[in-house]
C-alpha cells in the first residue's frame, strides 16, 4: 500500500524542497531594494502621482458582472439542450427534457427576481 504512494510522496518532497531552495537562494543572492527620491519619481507619463494607486469601484460593477456570468452560463447550458431537443423527444418524449429545462429556468428566474428586488440593477441608488 505504501509503495503505491511512494512516488507521490517523493514528488511532493521534491516540489517543497525546490520551492524552499528557490526562496532561500533569492533571499541570499538577491539585492535588497533601496528606495531613493529618483527611483520614486514619475517614470512613463511624466505626471506626479496623486492619491491612491487603485481607484475605488462601486460594488454595483461586481454585482452586474456576477449577474452577467450567471446568465451567460445559463445560455451555455441551454445550447446543448437545444441541440439534442428533437432527438430526445423522438426517443423519450417531450416531458422529461422540457421539464428539466423549465426547472432550470425557474431556478434562475428566482435568482433574477431576487436580484431585482435587492436593487442590483438600479444604478441611481
Number of C-alpha atoms within 10 A of each C-alpha: 5 7 8 8 9 11 11 11 13 11 11 12 12 12 12 12 12 12 12 11 12 12 11 12 11 10 11 10 8 9 8 8 6 6 8 8 6 8 9 10 12 11 11 6 7 8 9 9 12 6 6 7 7 6 7 7 8 8 10 15 13 12 14 14 11 12 17 12 12 14 14 12 11 14 12 10 13 14 11 10 16 13 10 11 15 13 11 16 14 9 8 10 13 13 9 12 17 15 11 12 15 12 11 14 14 12 11 15 13 11 14 16 11 12 16 12 11 10 13 18 15 11 8 5 7
